[in-house]
Amino acid sequence: MLGTVPATVLSEPEWLERRRAHEQRVRAWTDPHQIRAARGEKHPVYDFLFEYYRFRPAWLRRWHPGPDVVLQGGAAREFLRWPDYHEVAGGVALDLAALPRRESVAWMLQLLRATTERPPLFA
Protein backbone atom coordinates (compact mmCIF):
# COMPACT_ATOMS: atom_id res chain seq x y z
CA MET A 1 0.00 0.00 0.00
CA LEU A 2 2.79 2.44 0.78
CA GLY A 3 4.57 3.96 -2.15
CA THR A 4 1.66 3.51 -4.57
CA VAL A 5 1.07 7.25 -4.92
CA PRO A 6 3.41 9.28 -7.13
CA ALA A 7 5.86 11.31 -5.07
CA THR A 8 5.02 14.87 -4.22
CA VAL A 9 8.11 17.04 -4.59
CA LEU A 10 8.28 20.04 -2.27
CA SER A 11 10.72 22.86 -2.84
CA GLU A 12 12.64 24.03 0.20
CA PRO A 13 10.47 27.14 0.72
CA GLU A 14 7.30 25.00 0.43
CA TRP A 15 8.26 22.40 3.00
CA LEU A 16 9.81 24.94 5.36
CA GLU A 17 6.50 26.81 5.35
CA ARG A 18 4.58 23.57 5.98
CA ARG A 19 6.89 22.78 8.88
CA ARG A 20 6.49 26.27 10.32
CA ALA A 21 2.69 26.08 10.04
CA HIS A 22 2.65 22.64 11.67
CA GLU A 23 4.77 23.81 14.59
CA GLN A 24 2.53 26.84 15.07
CA ARG A 25 -0.64 24.69 15.08
CA VAL A 26 0.80 22.15 17.48
CA ARG A 27 2.13 24.77 19.89
CA ALA A 28 -1.49 25.76 20.56
CA TRP A 29 -1.69 22.40 22.41
CA THR A 30 1.86 21.76 23.59
CA ASP A 31 2.68 25.18 25.06
CA PRO A 32 -0.32 25.28 27.45
CA HIS A 33 0.42 21.68 28.48
CA GLN A 34 4.01 22.55 29.30
CA ILE A 35 2.94 25.65 31.24
CA ARG A 36 0.46 23.54 33.27
CA ALA A 37 3.11 20.87 33.86
CA ALA A 38 5.59 23.48 35.12
CA ARG A 39 2.95 24.64 37.64
CA GLY A 40 2.07 21.08 38.62
CA GLU A 41 -1.45 21.48 37.20
CA LYS A 42 -3.34 18.95 35.11
CA HIS A 43 -6.25 19.29 32.72
CA PRO A 44 -8.31 16.08 32.43
CA VAL A 45 -9.13 16.60 28.75
CA TYR A 46 -6.29 18.58 27.21
CA ASP A 47 -3.54 16.56 28.89
CA PHE A 48 -5.00 13.16 27.95
CA LEU A 49 -2.80 12.84 24.86
CA PHE A 50 0.32 13.49 26.88
CA GLU A 51 -0.61 11.41 29.91
CA TYR A 52 -2.31 8.35 28.41
CA TYR A 53 -0.30 7.99 25.21
CA ARG A 54 2.92 9.41 26.67
CA PHE A 55 3.48 11.74 23.73
CA ARG A 56 6.19 14.25 24.39
CA PRO A 57 5.44 17.80 23.22
CA ALA A 58 8.69 17.84 21.24
CA TRP A 59 7.56 14.76 19.31
CA LEU A 60 4.32 16.46 18.31
CA ARG A 61 6.07 19.67 17.29
CA ARG A 62 8.46 17.77 15.00
CA TRP A 63 7.11 17.91 11.46
CA HIS A 64 7.62 15.01 9.10
CA PRO A 65 6.56 15.14 5.45
CA GLY A 66 4.97 11.70 5.40
CA PRO A 67 5.21 8.98 2.78
CA ASP A 68 5.61 9.70 -0.92
CA VAL A 69 7.06 13.19 -0.37
CA VAL A 70 10.47 14.33 -1.57
CA LEU A 71 12.01 17.36 0.15
CA GLN A 72 14.30 19.50 -1.96
CA GLY A 73 17.08 21.83 -0.87
CA GLY A 74 20.08 21.72 1.40
CA ALA A 75 18.04 22.03 4.59
CA ALA A 76 16.34 18.70 3.79
CA ARG A 77 19.58 16.95 4.71
CA GLU A 78 18.72 17.52 8.38
CA PHE A 79 16.20 14.66 8.05
CA LEU A 80 19.06 12.26 7.33
CA ARG A 81 19.89 12.23 11.05
CA TRP A 82 16.91 9.91 11.46
CA PRO A 83 17.30 6.36 10.14
CA ASP A 84 13.86 6.47 8.50
CA TYR A 85 15.06 8.93 5.83
CA HIS A 86 17.36 8.53 2.87
CA GLU A 87 18.57 10.44 -0.14
CA VAL A 88 16.62 9.95 -3.34
CA ALA A 89 16.83 11.51 -6.78
CA GLY A 90 15.96 15.16 -6.23
CA GLY A 91 16.15 15.31 -2.44
CA VAL A 92 15.39 13.49 0.79
CA ALA A 93 12.42 11.21 1.50
CA LEU A 94 11.07 8.79 4.03
CA ASP A 95 12.57 5.33 3.57
CA LEU A 96 9.41 3.24 3.66
CA ALA A 97 11.37 -0.02 3.80
CA ALA A 98 13.04 1.16 7.03
CA LEU A 99 9.80 1.72 8.92
CA PRO A 100 9.67 -0.67 11.88
CA ARG A 101 5.91 -1.30 11.79
CA ARG A 102 5.36 -1.01 8.09
CA GLU A 103 2.10 -3.02 8.01
CA SER A 104 0.60 -0.84 10.74
CA VAL A 105 1.63 2.30 8.91
CA ALA A 106 0.15 0.98 5.65
CA TRP A 107 -3.13 0.21 7.41
CA MET A 108 -3.17 3.66 9.03
CA LEU A 109 -2.42 5.36 5.71
CA GLN A 110 -5.28 3.46 4.07
CA LEU A 111 -7.62 4.46 6.91
CA LEU A 112 -6.63 8.13 6.66
CA ARG A 113 -7.09 8.17 2.89
CA ALA A 114 -10.51 6.52 3.22
CA THR A 115 -11.48 9.05 5.90
CA THR A 116 -10.51 12.05 3.81
CA GLU A 117 -12.33 10.72 0.73
CA ARG A 118 -15.53 9.83 2.59
CA PRO A 119 -18.35 12.38 2.57
CA PRO A 120 -19.38 13.76 5.98
CA LEU A 121 -21.88 11.65 7.88
CA PHE A 122 -23.81 14.71 9.03
CA ALA A 123 -23.88 17.69 6.77
Steps between C-alpha positions, in 0.01 A plus 500: 500500500779744578678652207209455258441874465734703279745703706416856585809717463517800732744782443692617804283811552183286471596240757655754736169687499308176563731421790460849644120481472496156663712617792276803548183285501644246740633762741138599567480164685855436618582842647200510739574140603859587582393810694252289703765233559748761626236616752412144598148540358311247291209534261294179471418552132784698346775298668354160406720468191812565702407292803330194350701464180822642646556733206771751566425855383825504302387192307176670400675821398739310271365514146551210264394513135341156495524228238540572130645849555841614380654803672729714289778733609800489727296531819330167420824325592414557867248214467786260428583497872202268541539145368156511336620746233730460204621691199305451180521656156413865555519515879424318823203272571365258753650154454184291509696174514667618823176556689487261796124437491445529130174299492350718773603814317352368174172423676496845662575670168214310336266600784599867475454504123158335533403753768597800291318367192180411686218755498397638841250289690307806615493798274 
